[in-house]
Amino acid sequence: MAILPPNFQKDAVPTPSGWRHPRTNELLVSRKITSDQIDEFYGVKPTVAMLKESPTTMEEAKAELIVDDTLPSELGSMTKIELEAVGREHGVELDRRKNKADLIQELKEVL
């Protein structure tokens, strides 16, 4: 249903609360106007509904995981704190009280 401005104010502006004066914003005619009616009044075409991405399965999520670039050969040049951070990225909590060689060994078992 097309909407038309009131006869006494042809340049009135449609709002959700009704027709308003273009300069003073005074409410001229109080009535509910939907956003679709306002869009139609201004000649705005309705947008196409956006497609939503389907839910990801566990297998797809595992396949999409980014592979860490940390190679076991690079582990020797890292500090204990860096080794601990790499372990956390892979779901392993390392105990920094152990020596560095033991930490590297634990990480190699996971990687």
C-alpha positions as CSV (number, residue, x, y, z in Angstrom):
1,M,0.0,0.0,0.0
2,A,1.6,3.2,-1.2
3,I,1.7,6.1,1.3
4,L,1.1,9.7,0.3
5,P,2.0,12.9,2.2
6,P,-0.8,15.0,3.6
7,N,-2.5,17.4,1.2
8,F,-1.5,20.5,3.2
9,Q,2.2,19.7,3.3
10,K,3.2,17.9,0.0
11,D,6.9,17.9,1.0
12,A,6.3,16.1,4.4
13,V,8.8,13.4,5.4
14,P,7.6,9.9,6.3
15,T,8.9,8.5,9.6
16,P,7.9,5.5,11.7
17,S,5.8,7.7,13.9
18,G,4.1,9.6,11.1
19,W,4.5,12.5,8.7
20,R,6.9,15.3,9.8
21,H,7.6,18.8,8.5
22,P,10.9,18.7,6.5
23,R,12.5,21.7,8.2
24,T,11.0,21.9,11.7
25,N,10.6,18.1,12.2
26,E,7.1,18.9,13.7
27,L,4.8,15.9,13.7
28,L,2.1,16.8,11.2
29,V,0.1,13.5,11.0
30,S,0.5,10.8,13.6
31,R,0.3,7.3,12.2
32,K,2.4,4.2,12.0
33,I,4.4,3.9,8.8
34,T,6.5,0.8,8.3
35,S,10.1,0.9,7.0
36,D,8.9,-1.0,3.9
37,Q,6.4,1.8,3.2
38,I,9.1,4.4,3.7
39,D,11.5,2.6,1.4
40,E,8.7,2.3,-1.2
41,F,8.0,6.1,-0.9
42,Y,11.7,6.9,-1.6
43,G,12.0,4.3,-4.3
44,V,14.4,2.1,-2.5
45,K,14.3,-1.5,-3.8
46,P,14.1,-4.3,-1.3
47,T,17.4,-6.0,-0.7
48,V,17.9,-9.7,-1.4
49,A,18.0,-11.9,1.6
50,M,21.6,-12.8,2.6
51,L,22.4,-16.5,2.6
52,K,23.8,-17.8,5.8
53,E,26.7,-20.2,6.0
54,S,25.7,-23.7,7.0
55,P,27.0,-24.9,10.4
56,T,30.4,-26.4,10.3
57,T,30.8,-30.0,11.3
58,M,33.7,-31.2,13.6
59,E,35.4,-32.8,10.6
60,E,35.3,-29.6,8.6
61,A,36.6,-27.6,11.6
62,K,39.5,-29.9,12.0
63,A,40.3,-29.7,8.3
64,E,40.2,-25.8,8.4
65,L,42.7,-25.6,11.3
66,I,45.7,-23.6,10.5
67,V,48.8,-25.7,10.6
68,D,51.5,-24.2,12.9
69,D,54.7,-23.3,11.0
70,T,56.8,-24.3,14.0
71,L,59.0,-27.2,13.1
72,P,60.6,-29.5,15.7
73,S,64.0,-28.3,14.4
74,E,63.1,-24.7,15.4
75,L,62.2,-25.7,19.0
76,G,65.8,-25.8,20.1
77,S,66.3,-22.1,19.5
78,M,63.2,-21.1,21.5
79,T,63.1,-20.1,25.2
80,K,61.0,-22.0,27.8
81,I,58.4,-19.3,27.7
82,E,58.1,-19.6,23.9
83,L,57.9,-23.4,24.1
84,E,55.1,-23.1,26.6
85,A,53.2,-20.7,24.3
86,V,53.6,-23.2,21.4
87,G,52.4,-26.0,23.7
88,R,49.3,-24.0,24.6
89,E,48.5,-23.5,20.9
90,H,48.4,-27.2,20.6
91,G,46.5,-27.9,23.8
92,V,49.4,-29.0,25.9
93,E,50.3,-27.3,29.2
94,L,54.0,-27.5,29.8
95,D,55.7,-27.3,33.2
96,R,58.5,-24.7,32.9
97,R,60.2,-26.1,36.0
98,K,61.4,-29.0,33.8
99,N,64.5,-28.6,31.7
100,K,64.3,-27.4,28.2
101,A,65.2,-30.8,26.6
102,D,62.2,-32.4,28.4
103,L,59.9,-29.6,27.2
104,I,61.0,-30.0,23.6
105,Q,60.5,-33.8,23.9
106,E,56.9,-33.3,25.1
107,L,56.2,-30.9,22.2
108,K,57.7,-33.3,19.6
109,E,55.3,-36.0,20.9
110,V,52.4,-33.6,20.2
111,L,53.5,-32.2,16.9
